[in-house]
Amino acid sequence: MRSPALPVLLLILLLSAGASAAPSFVVVSPAVVSHPRPATLWVHLSDLQGPVQVRVQLQRSSGTPATTLLRREVLEPHLHLNVTFPAPAPATGKEEIVELHVSIQGDSLNVSESKKVMLRALEPGIFIQTDKAVYKPGQEVKFRVVSLDKDLSPSNQKLPLVFLKDPSGNRIAQWREVTPRQGIVDLSLPLASEPALGTYTISVEGKSHSFSVEEYVLPKFEVTIHLPSALRTKDEKFPVEICGRYTYGKPVQGKVQADLCLSQRLWPLYRETCTQVTGQTGKNGCFSTEVSLAAFNMTTFETEKKLEVKASLVEDGTGLEMKSTKSCEVLPEKITVTFEKPDHVYKRGLPYTGMIRLKGADGSGLPQRQVLLFVWNQGQEKTQSFLTDSSGRASFQLDASGWSGRVSLRAQVSRTAQSQDEHSGVTHEDAFLSVMPFSSKSGSFLHIRDPEGELPCGRPQLFHVDSIFSKEALGSGLKNLDLVFMVLAKGTITTIFKKEVSAEPGQRVSISLELPIGLELAPMARFLVYVVLPNGEMVADSTELYVAKCFPNQVTMAFSEARALPGALGGGLAAQSLGLGG
């Protein structure tokens, strides 16, 4: 996902710069500082002509004394400093708006600026679980409350109140000042012999969990229906499987009857056509058949079509009947072209990159299909052809050096493929995209190439950054510039580093860097790069990183046998690897 500008909601950047080679400063801080976790502050000073006094404070409006985060005398011309500090608690409640105040005093630089920052007290994640979903009168309700912090580690923070309400909303039990052990609280409550029947609710810190109290008989078996996730109008037949399973997993022998109804809606018209199938379950407890779509007299109009299956299974010997219902959509045969996570701006002088996705009616990618990309700008149109990969995607890179103003892009299936599809009743939907030039005072740009897909945890990832700087920004000749890279995840700056590059006016420079991908970045992080140019302009780019789920501890568990009878020792599931936090 592209972020053409700085991530204002996540970071605050303060910049002060004047003419060429004038002193400048950048201060970066999370917009939300979470107590009691440590927070990181980044201070960057450039081209100082003499010593300065730097002071960074959090100032409250409640009259509470300011919290000093940094106080330092800087004698050198340049300073790159990251400051880690304990996040203060909000003065009242769970949140407080304060001001991040930056003061730099000296002969070469004399500034004082403020930005608003939120202090937020972290609350543990609360999960409530009961040992059953339904209870009978007189049974004991056993439940646990699991408390986890944002890293999924156990939280032993005291829970002020746990309470239980009956179906009428009356509070019938409560527990105060409950302290978890290893993040878990185990509680229980015996139900009366004649309680109010209905839904009961357990509430903890604004989270709730419900269970039912009923006079009930546990069903002896359940019925499941297996259908395709979606049908297509061109399908001639489709499979239907109806299965019965006892609660302990054994198959049910019995007679199956199923009504299949296709509803077709084209407002204000509605039509439903039904057919019926019957049969006997096999040794595996399932009855399988194929049903012809022709039995439903389906129209060729672009109507909303839905297939619903209502099945019943009558157990042999007892006559006990159980029912189930399932439905699926019937989709028209359509091929859709889309631009995947498109960038809506381009940067003149740097390549414009993107991804085209070709999907069938069921949403799956169509491989080895030719797609055309039309690019229209300044009255001229250019066409390129691409072949989709195994996932139905095709990446492209366009030269944007000659672009000006709005640029229109259109992607479609090749005309040859379209004419072949039309004979089989397939329709096509093209993709359209408009991109605008990114604004830069001097025509200088940075661009992070987006990584493809989800990043694997535990392995470093190679990133590529393209840059181009104008003569207005650099002046004449070769210049050495400091590119600053930051990674922000879970509300804090996790990584800061800089890299020096040599740049000439108007020349494109590409650099590569390796970034470790660890559990602290999962499941999503933001990657930012910026540079302060000699003319005082800041140029930046950012992108979002999606990281695979990962945990610090890997645990493997196994049982001695794959299957065991009731009362036997051992048995259970095959070996399984689990990841655990904490």
C-alpha positions in Angstrom: 0.0 0.0 0.0 1.6 3.3 -1.1 1.8 6.3 1.1 2.7 9.3 -1.1 3.3 11.7 1.8 4.7 11.3 5.2 2.6 9.2 7.6 1.0 12.1 9.5 -1.1 9.9 11.7 1.8 7.8 12.8 4.7 10.3 12.9 5.2 13.9 13.6 8.0 15.7 11.6 9.1 19.2 12.4 11.4 20.9 9.8 13.0 24.3 9.8 15.3 25.2 6.9 16.1 28.3 5.0 18.2 29.0 2.0 21.1 26.8 0.7 23.3 25.4 3.4 21.2 27.0 6.1 20.8 25.1 9.5 17.9 22.8 9.6 16.3 20.3 12.1 14.0 17.3 12.0 12.3 15.8 15.1 10.4 12.6 14.7 8.1 11.2 17.4 5.2 8.7 17.4 1.9 10.7 17.4 0.6 8.3 20.1 2.9 7.5 23.0 1.9 4.4 24.9 2.4 4.1 28.7 4.2 2.2 30.2 6.2 1.2 27.2 9.4 3.0 26.2 9.2 5.4 23.3 11.8 6.7 20.8 12.4 10.2 19.7 14.7 11.1 16.7 16.6 14.4 16.5 18.4 15.4 13.3 20.4 18.7 13.1 22.2 19.8 9.9 24.7 22.5 8.9 25.0 24.3 12.3 27.3 27.3 12.2 28.0 27.3 15.9 27.0 25.7 19.3 23.3 25.4 20.1 21.2 24.3 23.1 18.6 21.6 22.3 15.7 20.9 24.6 12.7 18.6 23.9 9.9 18.5 26.4 6.4 17.1 26.8 4.2 19.9 28.1 0.8 19.3 29.8 -2.1 21.7 29.9 -3.1 20.5 33.4 -0.4 22.5 35.2 1.7 19.4 35.7 5.4 20.1 35.3 6.8 19.4 31.9 8.7 16.2 31.2 12.1 16.8 29.7 13.1 14.2 27.1 16.3 15.7 25.9 18.6 18.6 27.1 21.9 18.8 25.3 24.5 21.3 24.0 25.5 20.5 20.5 28.9 21.7 19.3 29.4 19.7 16.1 27.8 20.8 12.7 25.6 17.7 12.4 23.7 15.6 14.9 21.8 12.3 14.4 20.4 11.1 17.8 17.7 8.8 18.9 16.4 9.2 22.4 14.6 6.4 24.2 12.4 7.5 27.2 9.8 5.9 29.4 6.3 7.0 28.3 4.6 9.0 31.1 1.2 8.1 32.2 -1.8 10.3 31.3 -2.6 12.7 34.1 -6.3 11.6 34.2 -8.2 8.8 32.6 -6.7 6.6 29.8 -5.7 9.4 27.4 -4.3 12.8 27.5 -3.3 15.3 24.8 0.1 17.0 25.4 2.5 19.1 23.4 5.9 18.0 22.2 7.9 21.2 22.4 11.2 21.6 20.6 13.6 24.5 21.5 16.9 25.1 19.8 18.8 28.2 20.9 22.0 29.5 19.4 23.6 32.0 17.1 23.1 29.9 14.0 19.6 28.6 14.8 17.0 29.9 17.1 13.6 28.1 16.9 10.8 27.0 19.1 8.0 24.8 17.8 5.3 22.5 19.2 3.1 19.6 18.0 0.3 17.7 19.8 1.0 14.2 21.0 -1.4 11.8 22.7 -0.4 9.9 25.9 -2.3 6.6 26.1 -2.4 4.1 28.9 -2.1 0.6 27.4 -4.9 -1.8 28.4 -4.5 -5.5 28.2 -6.4 -7.6 25.7 -9.2 -9.5 27.5 -10.5 -12.9 26.3 -13.3 -14.7 28.1 -14.0 -18.4 27.7 -16.5 -20.8 29.2 -16.1 -24.6 29.4 -19.4 -25.0 27.5 -21.7 -23.0 25.3 -24.9 -24.3 26.8 -25.7 -25.3 30.5 -28.5 -27.1 32.2 -30.0 -25.9 35.4 -28.0 -26.8 38.5 -24.7 -27.2 36.5 -21.5 -25.3 37.4 -20.4 -22.5 35.0 -16.6 -22.6 34.8 -14.9 -19.8 32.9 -11.5 -18.2 32.6 -10.4 -14.6 31.7 -7.1 -14.4 29.8 -5.3 -11.1 29.9 -2.6 -10.4 27.3 -0.5 -7.3 26.4 0.0 -6.0 22.9 2.8 -8.6 22.3 0.5 -11.4 23.4 2.5 -11.9 26.6 0.6 -12.6 29.8 -0.5 -9.5 31.7 -0.9 -9.6 35.5 -2.6 -6.2 35.6 -5.4 -6.3 38.2 -8.9 -6.5 36.9 -11.1 -4.1 38.8 -14.5 -5.9 38.2 -15.8 -9.1 36.7 -19.6 -9.6 36.8 -22.3 -11.9 35.4 -25.8 -10.8 34.3 -28.9 -13.0 33.8 -31.2 -12.9 30.8 -33.1 -10.0 32.4 -30.0 -7.9 32.8 -29.8 -8.3 36.5 -26.3 -8.6 38.0 -26.3 -11.9 39.8 -22.6 -12.3 40.7 -19.4 -10.2 40.7 -15.7 -10.4 41.6 -13.7 -7.3 42.5 -9.9 -6.6 42.3 -9.1 -9.9 40.6 -5.4 -10.5 40.0 -4.4 -12.8 37.1 -1.7 -15.4 37.5 0.4 -15.8 34.4 -2.3 -13.7 32.7 -5.2 -16.1 33.6 -8.1 -15.9 36.1 -10.2 -19.1 36.7 -13.6 -18.5 38.2 -16.8 -20.5 38.6 -20.4 -20.2 39.6 -23.0 -22.9 40.4 -26.4 -22.4 38.7 -29.6 -22.6 40.7 -31.8 -25.7 40.2 -34.5 -23.5 38.6 -32.7 -20.5 37.1 -34.0 -18.1 34.5 -33.6 -19.7 31.1 -31.9 -17.8 28.3 -28.7 -15.9 27.6 -26.3 -15.0 30.4 -23.4 -12.5 29.9 -20.0 -12.3 31.6 -18.4 -8.8 31.4 -14.8 -7.7 32.1 -13.3 -4.3 31.3 -15.8 -3.6 28.5 -15.5 -7.1 27.0 -18.2 -9.6 27.2 -19.0 -13.3 26.5 -22.4 -15.0 26.5 -23.6 -18.5 27.2 -27.1 -20.1 27.4 -29.0 -21.9 30.1 -31.5 -24.3 28.7 -33.5 -27.4 29.4 -32.0 -29.4 26.5 -31.1 -32.8 25.1 -27.8 -33.0 23.4 -28.3 -33.9 19.7 -27.0 -37.4 19.0 -25.6 -36.4 15.6 -25.2 -33.4 13.2 -25.7 -33.0 9.5 -23.3 -31.2 7.3 -23.7 -30.2 3.6 -20.7 -29.8 1.3 -21.1 -27.6 -1.7 -18.7 -25.7 -4.0 -17.8 -22.3 -2.6 -19.5 -20.8 -5.8 -21.1 -22.1 -8.9 -20.7 -20.6 -12.4 -23.5 -20.2 -14.9 -21.5 -22.2 -17.5 -21.2 -25.3 -15.1 -23.2 -28.3 -16.4 -23.2 -30.2 -13.1 -22.1 -29.6 -9.5 -21.4 -32.0 -6.6 -23.5 -32.2 -3.4 -22.4 -34.2 -0.4 -24.5 -34.7 2.8 -22.9 -36.3 5.8 -24.0 -37.4 9.3 -21.6 -37.6 12.2 -22.3 -38.6 15.8 -20.8 -36.3 18.5 -18.0 -38.8 19.0 -17.1 -38.8 15.3 -18.6 -42.0 14.0 -20.6 -41.9 10.7 -24.4 -42.1 10.8 -26.4 -44.6 8.7 -29.7 -43.3 7.5 -31.9 -41.9 4.7 -31.1 -38.5 3.2 -33.6 -36.1 1.5 -32.5 -32.7 0.2 -34.4 -29.9 -1.5 -32.3 -27.7 -3.8 -33.8 -24.4 -4.8 -32.4 -21.8 -7.2 -33.6 -18.2 -6.6 -33.2 -15.7 -9.4 -33.8 -12.0 -8.7 -34.0 -9.2 -11.3 -35.9 -6.4 -9.5 -38.9 -6.4 -9.2 -39.1 -10.0 -10.6 -38.3 -13.1 -8.4 -38.4 -16.7 -9.5 -37.5 -19.9 -7.6 -37.1 -23.3 -9.1 -36.5 -26.4 -7.0 -35.5 -30.1 -7.4 -35.2 -32.9 -4.9 -32.6 -35.7 -4.3 -32.8 -38.7 -2.0 -30.5 -41.5 -1.1 -28.8 -43.6 1.6 -25.6 -42.7 3.5 -22.7 -45.0 2.9 -20.2 -46.6 5.3 -18.6 -43.2 5.7 -21.9 -41.6 6.7 -22.1 -39.5 3.5 -24.5 -39.4 0.5 -22.9 -38.0 -2.6 -24.5 -37.0 -6.0 -24.2 -34.7 -8.9 -27.0 -32.3 -9.8 -27.5 -30.8 -13.3 -27.9 -27.0 -13.5 -30.3 -27.6 -16.4 -32.9 -28.8 -13.9 -33.4 -25.2 -12.6 -34.3 -23.6 -16.0 -31.7 -20.9 -15.3 -32.0 -17.6 -17.3 -29.1 -16.0 -19.1 -29.9 -12.6 -17.7 -27.5 -10.8 -15.4 -29.6 -11.6 -12.3 -28.7 -12.3 -8.8 -28.7 -16.1 -8.5 -28.5 -18.2 -5.3 -28.7 -21.9 -4.6 -30.0 -23.1 -1.3 -29.9 -26.7 -0.1 -32.1 -27.9 2.8 -31.2 -31.5 3.8 -32.6 -33.9 6.4 -31.1 -37.2 7.6 -33.3 -39.8 9.3 -31.3 -42.3 11.4 -31.9 -46.0 10.6 -33.5 -47.8 13.5 -34.5 -44.9 15.7 -36.2 -42.6 13.1 -34.4 -39.5 14.7 -34.3 -36.7 12.2 -31.7 -33.9 12.0 -31.7 -31.0 9.5 -29.2 -28.6 8.0 -29.2 -25.8 5.4 -26.4 -24.3 3.3 -26.3 -22.0 0.3 -23.9 -20.7 -2.4 -23.9 -18.1 -5.1 -24.2 -18.8 -8.8 -21.9 -16.3 -10.5 -21.9 -15.2 -14.1 -18.8 -16.2 -16.1 -16.9 -12.9 -16.0 -13.2 -12.1 -16.3 -12.2 -9.1 -14.3 -9.0 -7.0 -14.6 -7.9 -4.9 -11.6 -5.0 -2.7 -10.6 -3.7 -4.2 -7.3 -2.8 -1.7 -4.6 -2.3 1.1 -7.1 -0.2 4.2 -6.5 -2.3 7.2 -7.4 0.7 9.5 -8.0 3.8 9.4 -10.1 7.2 11.0 -9.6 8.7 12.5 -12.8 12.1 11.0 -13.5 11.5 7.8 -11.6 9.8 4.7 -13.0 6.1 4.1 -12.2 5.5 0.5 -11.1 2.3 -1.4 -10.5 0.5 -4.8 -10.6 -2.3 -6.0 -12.8 -4.5 -8.9 -11.6 -6.7 -11.1 -13.8 -9.5 -12.9 -11.9 -12.2 -15.3 -12.9 -15.8 -15.3 -11.6 -14.8 -17.1 -8.4 -12.0 -14.6 -7.6 -9.2 -17.0 -8.4 -6.3 -15.8 -10.5 -6.1 -16.7 -14.2 -2.5 -17.8 -15.2 -0.8 -17.5 -18.6 -3.3 -15.0 -20.0 -2.3 -12.0 -22.1 -3.3 -8.5 -20.8 -2.8 -5.2 -22.5 -1.9 -1.9 -20.7 -2.9 1.4 -22.4 -1.2 4.6 -21.2 -2.7 7.9 -22.3 -0.9 11.2 -21.7 -0.7 14.5 -23.5 -2.9 13.3 -26.3 -0.8 10.2 -27.0 -1.4 6.5 -26.2 1.1 3.8 -25.8 0.4 0.0 -25.4 2.3 -2.7 -23.7 1.5 -6.4 -23.4 2.1 -8.7 -20.4 1.6 -12.4 -19.5 0.1 -13.2 -16.1 2.0 -15.6 -13.8 0.6 -18.6 -11.9 -1.4 -16.3 -9.5 -2.9 -14.3 -12.4 -0.7 -11.3 -11.7 1.5 -9.3 -14.1 3.9 -6.5 -12.8 4.8 -3.5 -15.0 7.2 -0.7 -14.9 6.7 2.5 -16.9 9.1 5.3 -17.8 7.5 8.5 -16.3 10.3 10.9 -17.3 8.2 12.4 -20.1 4.8 12.4 -18.3 3.0 15.7 -17.5 -0.3 16.3 -15.7 -2.9 13.6 -15.4 -2.0 10.1 -16.8 -4.8 7.6 -17.6 -4.1 3.8 -17.5 -6.5 1.1 -18.8 -5.8 -2.6 -18.5 -7.8 -5.3 -20.4 -7.6 -8.9 -21.6 -6.1 -9.1 -25.1 -8.6 -8.7 -27.9 -7.8 -12.2 -29.3 -8.6 -13.8 -26.0 -11.8 -11.7 -25.7 -13.2 -12.8 -29.0 -12.5 -16.5 -28.1 -14.3 -16.0 -24.7 -17.4 -14.3 -26.2 -18.3 -17.5 -28.0 -18.7 -19.3 -24.6 -20.7 -16.5 -23.0 -17.9 -14.9 -21.0 -17.9 -11.2 -20.3 -15.0 -8.9 -19.5 -14.5 -6.0 -17.1 -11.5 -3.7 -17.8 -9.6 -1.7 -15.1 -9.1 2.1 -15.2 -6.7 4.2 -13.2 -5.8 7.9 -13.1 -2.5 9.0 -11.7 -1.4 12.6 -10.9 2.1 14.1 -10.5 3.5 14.2 -7.0 4.3 17.6 -5.8 7.9 18.7 -5.1 9.1 22.3 -5.0 12.4 21.5 -6.7 11.4 18.3 -8.7 13.3 16.0 -6.4 11.9 12.6 -5.3 12.4 9.4 -3.3 10.6 6.2 -4.0 10.6 2.9 -2.1 9.8 -0.1 -4.3 7.0 -2.0 -2.7 7.8 -5.6 -1.6 5.5 -8.2 -3.2 3.2 -10.0 -0.8 3.6 -10.9 2.8 7.1 -10.7 4.2 8.4 -13.9 5.9 9.3 -13.5 9.6 12.8 -14.2 10.8 14.5 -13.5 7.4 16.0 -10.2 6.2 14.3 -8.5 3.3 16.1 -6.6 0.5 14.6 -3.2 -0.3 15.3 -0.9 -3.2 15.0 2.9 -3.1 15.1 5.1 -6.2 16.0 8.8 -6.0 16.4 11.8 -8.3 17.4 15.3 -7.3 17.3 18.5 -9.3 20.0 21.1 -9.9 17.8 23.6 -8.0 18.0 21.3 -4.9 21.7 20.2 -5.1 23.4 23.0 -6.9 26.1 22.0 -9.4 28.4 19.0 -9.0 28.4 15.9 -6.9 26.8 16.0 -3.5 26.9 13.5 -0.6 23.5 13.2 1.1 22.3 11.4 4.2 19.2 9.3 3.7 17.5 8.4 7.0 15.5 5.2 7.2 12.9 4.5 9.9 10.6 1.6 10.7 7.6 2.2 12.9 5.5 -0.7 14.3 3.1 -1.2 17.2 3.1 2.6 17.9 6.9 3.0 18.4 10.0 3.6 16.2 11.7 0.2 16.2 14.6 0.9 13.8 16.6 4.0 12.7 19.6 4.1 10.5 21.1 6.3 7.8 23.0 5.7 4.6 25.2 8.1 2.6 24.6 8.4 -1.1 26.4 10.4 -3.8 24.0 12.2 -6.1 24.4 14.4 -9.2 21.7 16.8 -10.4 19.1 15.1 -12.7 20.7 11.7 -12.4 18.7 8.7 -11.0 20.3 6.9 -8.1 19.2 3.5 -6.9 20.3 2.0 -3.6 19.6 -1.4 -2.0 19.5 -2.1 1.7 18.7 -5.1 3.9 16.1 -4.8 6.6 15.7 -7.5 9.3 12.1 -8.7 9.6 11.4 -9.8 13.2 8.4 -10.4 15.4 8.5 -6.8 16.6 7.3 -5.8 13.1 4.4 -8.3 12.8 1.7 -8.0 11.6 2.2 -4.6 10.0 4.8 -1.9 10.0 5.6 1.3 8.2 8.9 2.0 6.4 9.9 5.6 5.9 12.9 7.2 4.2 13.6 11.0 4.1 16.5 13.3 3.1 17.1 17.0 3.9 18.5 18.6 0.7 21.1 21.4 0.6 18.3 23.9 -0.4 16.4 23.0 2.9 13.7 20.9 1.2 12.7 17.6 2.8 11.9 14.8 0.4 10.4 11.6 1.7 8.5 8.4 0.9 6.9 5.6 3.0 5.2 2.3 2.5 3.4 -0.3 4.6 5.0 -3.7 5.3 2.8 -6.7 5.9 4.6 -9.4 8.0 3.7 -13.0 8.4 2.5 -14.0 11.9 5.4 -15.0 14.1 6.0 -15.7 17.8 9.2 -15.7 19.9 8.8 -19.2 21.2 8.3 -22.3 19.0 6.7 -25.3 20.8 6.2 -28.8 19.4 3.7 -31.2 21.0 2.7 -34.7 20.1 0.7 -37.7 21.3 1.9 -41.3 21.4 -0.9 -42.5 19.1 -3.0 -41.0 16.4 -6.1 -42.7 17.6 -7.3 -44.2 20.9 -10.5 -45.6 22.4 -12.3 -44.0 25.3 -10.5 -44.8 28.6 -7.3 -45.8 26.9 -4.0 -44.1 27.8 -2.2 -41.9 25.4 -3.6 -41.3 21.9 -4.7 -38.0 20.3 -3.4 -35.9 17.5 -0.3 -36.2 15.5 2.6 -33.9 16.2 1.9 -30.2 15.7 4.2 -27.2 15.9 2.8 -24.1 17.6 4.1 -20.6 18.1 3.6 -19.0 21.5 4.1 -15.4 22.6 5.7 -14.4 25.9 
